[in-house]
Structure formats: structure tokens, C-alpha cells
């Protein structure tokens, strides 16, 4: 088993868990907005850059996977909001 297999498994697990959590939060919490998610994503970027103490590979992977999940979630939400069928439901014809 190659050394990097555990890293890929860890990334995938954190990514899927984070994305599932974001989707669940969106369904359950009407106050959860794209701006809320963007705020957390900005914090994750700051956290990613603040590694002067050397946090280690596991924490690096967790942050990278979380960033990827937030970016995917926000892109999916934007695409869904821009879809023609969603615009029709927001603006019913007269």
C-alpha cells in the first residue's frame, strides 16, 4: 500500500463529511446563507495560511478537504440558483 493512500482516504472522508454537513445545514437552517458559508471559507483560508507552528499533515489535509468542500458547496448553490428551472419557480408566468 503506497504511503499516500491514507492521505487520500483522509481527504475523501473529511471532504464528504463536510459537504454532507453543509447540505444538511442548508436544508435544516433557513438562516444559513451563501454569505455564512463564505465567511467560514474565508476563515479556513486564513487558518490554512497560519501554519507557522507546523500543525502536521493530518490537520493540513483536514483544512484542505474542508476548503474544497466549501468551494464545491458554494459553486453548486450558485449553479442551482442560476438554473433556468429555478428562475421559473422564482418568477412564475402571468
trRosetta pair geometry for C-beta under 8 A, 3 or more apart (Angstrom, degrees):
i j d omega theta_ij theta_ji phi_ij phi_ji
1 5 5.2 -74 177 22 97 153
2 5 5.2 124 69 -29 77 96
3 6 7.4 -52 175 22 45 100
3 7 7.9 34 132 -7 67 110
4 7 4.9 -53 -162 37 63 119
4 8 6.2 63 143 -22 83 99
5 8 5.9 -57 -151 36 33 109
5 9 6.3 31 154 -17 67 107
6 9 5.6 -54 -145 39 33 112
6 10 6.1 35 154 -21 66 107
7 10 5.8 -54 -146 36 29 111
7 11 6.3 31 154 -19 64 106
7 57 7.0 -71 -106 166 109 121
7 61 5.9 -148 -154 -99 79 141
8 11 5.7 -52 -145 36 31 112
8 12 6.2 29 157 -17 65 108
9 12 5.8 -57 -146 39 29 110
9 13 6.2 29 156 -20 64 108
10 13 5.8 -56 -146 36 28 111
10 14 6.3 21 159 -12 65 108
10 58 6.8 -105 -169 -134 157 73
10 61 5.0 45 111 132 121 149
10 62 7.6 -68 159 -64 107 69
10 65 7.5 -135 128 -35 71 149
11 14 6.2 -62 -148 41 26 104
11 15 5.9 27 156 -21 65 113
11 61 5.3 -105 -74 -169 79 103
11 64 6.8 -37 -123 92 105 108
11 65 4.6 -177 -153 -80 63 116
11 68 8.0 38 -176 32 101 147
12 15 5.7 -56 -141 38 27 114
12 16 6.2 21 163 -14 65 109
12 65 7.7 -110 -34 -128 14 130
13 16 6.2 -59 -146 39 24 104
13 17 6.2 20 159 -15 62 113
13 65 7.9 5 69 -174 54 164
14 17 5.8 -59 -143 41 28 110
14 18 6.0 26 160 -19 65 111
14 61 6.8 140 16 132 148 87
14 62 5.2 -158 -127 -126 158 61
14 65 3.7 94 91 98 114 149
14 66 6.4 -66 155 -51 113 73
14 69 7.6 -125 130 -26 73 134
15 18 6.1 -62 -147 38 23 108
15 19 6.2 18 158 -15 62 112
15 65 4.2 -109 -58 -167 77 99
15 66 7.8 -138 -95 -64 51 31
15 68 5.6 -30 -118 86 111 117
15 69 5.0 176 -151 -64 60 103
16 19 5.8 -58 -143 40 29 109
16 20 6.1 30 158 -19 65 108
16 69 7.9 -140 -45 -102 13 123
17 20 5.9 -56 -146 38 27 111
17 21 6.3 28 155 -20 63 109
18 21 5.7 -56 -149 36 29 113
18 22 6.4 29 154 -19 64 105
18 65 6.6 150 7 130 138 90
18 66 5.0 -180 -110 -117 161 66
18 69 3.7 119 97 84 119 169
18 70 7.2 -62 152 -44 126 71
19 22 5.7 -52 -147 35 31 111
19 23 6.4 30 155 -17 64 106
19 69 4.3 -131 -57 -150 80 105
19 72 6.3 -24 -107 83 121 126
19 73 6.0 -171 -130 -65 75 103
20 23 5.9 -57 -148 38 30 110
20 24 6.2 29 155 -18 65 109
21 24 5.7 -55 -146 38 29 111
21 25 6.2 31 155 -20 64 107
22 25 5.7 -54 -146 37 30 112
22 26 6.4 33 154 -22 64 104
22 37 6.7 66 -146 -117 119 123
22 69 6.6 164 -4 149 136 106
22 70 7.0 164 -84 -102 153 59
22 73 4.5 -36 123 -120 153 157
23 26 5.7 -52 -150 33 31 113
23 27 6.6 28 153 -16 63 106
23 73 7.1 -138 -57 -125 72 108
24 27 5.8 -57 -151 37 32 110
24 28 6.0 9 160 -3 68 118
25 28 6.1 -68 -135 48 27 98
25 29 5.2 -19 -177 20 70 121
25 32 5.2 141 144 -100 96 168
26 29 7.1 -58 -103 52 14 82
26 32 5.5 -124 -100 99 48 131
26 77 7.4 -148 -121 -98 152 123
29 32 4.1 78 94 -18 111 111
31 36 7.7 93 132 -53 73 151
32 36 5.4 -110 -151 62 57 151
32 37 7.4 62 178 -44 92 92
33 36 4.8 112 53 -1 68 98
33 37 7.4 -135 100 2 43 85
34 37 5.6 -56 -151 41 38 110
34 38 6.1 41 151 -23 70 105
34 74 6.0 99 -148 -133 97 90
34 77 5.7 179 -90 113 107 143
34 78 7.3 83 -120 -65 148 82
35 38 5.5 -50 -143 36 33 114
35 39 6.5 41 153 -25 63 101
36 39 5.8 -52 -156 28 30 114
36 40 7.0 25 150 -13 62 103
37 40 5.8 -54 -154 37 36 109
37 41 6.3 39 149 -21 67 106
37 70 6.0 173 176 -153 97 95
37 73 6.3 -125 -164 106 149 123
37 74 5.7 -179 114 -77 131 99
37 77 7.7 128 39 11 158 157
38 41 5.3 -53 -145 37 35 115
38 42 6.4 41 154 -23 67 100
38 74 6.6 88 -73 -109 79 144
39 42 5.8 -49 -150 31 31 111
39 43 6.7 32 150 -17 62 104
40 43 5.5 -54 -153 36 35 115
40 44 6.4 39 148 -22 67 103
40 70 6.5 -150 97 -118 102 142
41 44 5.5 -51 -150 33 34 114
41 45 6.7 38 151 -20 64 100
41 67 6.7 98 -147 -133 82 67
41 70 4.2 177 -90 139 102 144
41 71 6.9 116 -135 -62 135 65
41 74 7.0 -33 -43 -28 154 142
42 45 5.7 -51 -153 32 34 113
42 46 6.7 34 150 -17 65 102
43 46 5.7 -53 -152 35 34 111
43 47 6.2 36 150 -20 67 106
44 47 5.4 -52 -144 38 33 114
44 48 6.2 41 152 -26 65 102
44 63 6.1 164 -167 -160 92 85
44 66 5.6 -146 -131 108 143 114
44 67 5.0 -178 131 -81 133 84
44 70 6.6 161 23 12 153 152
45 48 5.5 -48 -148 30 32 115
45 49 6.6 24 155 -12 63 106
45 67 6.8 99 -71 -116 67 123
46 49 5.9 -63 -154 40 31 107
46 50 6.2 22 153 -17 68 113
47 50 5.8 -62 -142 39 31 107
47 63 5.9 -148 109 -128 111 130
48 51 7.3 -27 171 -35 37 111
48 60 8.0 83 -137 -140 78 67
48 63 5.0 164 -88 148 83 134
48 64 7.2 99 -118 -73 122 63
48 67 6.6 10 -55 -53 141 143
51 54 6.5 70 167 -86 87 29
51 55 5.6 -92 -133 4 90 101
51 60 7.4 37 -112 -91 145 98
55 59 4.1 -82 141 78 117 143
55 60 6.5 147 81 -49 104 76
56 59 5.3 83 66 19 84 101
56 60 6.8 -146 101 -8 40 94
57 60 5.4 -59 -145 38 32 115
57 61 6.2 32 158 -21 68 105
58 61 5.8 -54 -151 34 29 110
58 62 6.5 30 151 -20 63 106
59 62 5.4 -50 -145 35 36 115
59 63 6.4 34 156 -17 67 103
60 63 6.0 -58 -150 38 29 107
60 64 6.2 26 155 -16 66 110
61 64 5.7 -56 -143 40 30 110
61 65 6.0 27 159 -17 66 110
62 65 6.0 -57 -143 39 25 108
62 66 6.3 26 157 -19 62 110
63 66 5.7 -57 -146 37 29 112
63 67 6.3 32 155 -20 64 105
64 67 5.8 -54 -149 35 30 112
64 68 6.4 30 153 -18 63 107
65 68 5.6 -53 -148 37 33 113
65 69 6.3 34 153 -20 65 105
66 69 5.6 -53 -146 36 32 111
66 70 6.3 30 156 -17 65 105
67 70 5.9 -56 -147 38 29 109
67 71 6.3 29 155 -18 65 108
68 71 5.8 -55 -147 37 29 111
68 72 6.3 29 155 -18 64 108
69 72 5.8 -56 -147 38 30 111
69 73 6.1 32 155 -21 65 109
70 73 5.6 -53 -143 37 30 114
70 74 6.3 26 159 -15 65 107
71 74 6.1 -58 -147 40 27 107
71 75 6.2 26 156 -18 64 110
72 75 5.8 -58 -146 39 29 110
72 76 6.2 28 156 -18 65 108
73 76 5.9 -57 -148 37 26 110
73 77 6.3 26 154 -19 63 108
74 77 5.6 -53 -144 36 32 112
74 78 6.3 32 156 -18 65 106
75 78 5.8 -55 -147 38 30 110
75 79 6.2 29 155 -18 64 108
76 79 5.7 -56 -145 39 30 110
76 80 6.2 32 155 -21 64 107
77 80 5.7 -54 -147 36 29 113
77 81 6.4 29 154 -19 63 107
78 81 5.7 -56 -147 37 30 111
78 82 6.3 19 156 -12 65 112
79 82 5.8 -64 -145 44 29 105
79 83 6.6 50 151 -50 64 93
80 83 5.7 -33 -152 -3 33 118
80 86 6.1 106 161 -56 63 155
81 86 6.1 -131 -141 122 25 153
82 86 7.4 59 58 60 15 128
82 87 7.7 5 -168 -48 31 110
83 86 4.5 85 67 7 90 107
83 87 7.1 -160 93 -9 46 85
84 87 5.6 -56 -148 35 34 111
84 88 6.5 38 154 -22 66 102
85 88 5.6 -47 -150 31 36 115
85 89 6.7 33 153 -16 64 102
86 89 5.8 -54 -151 36 35 108
86 90 6.4 31 151 -16 66 107
87 90 5.6 -58 -147 40 34 110
87 91 6.1 -14 166 23 70 108
88 91 6.7 -78 -134 62 24 75
88 92 7.3 61 168 -99 63 46
88 93 7.7 -22 -154 -28 87 90
89 92 7.3 9 -149 -68 29 79
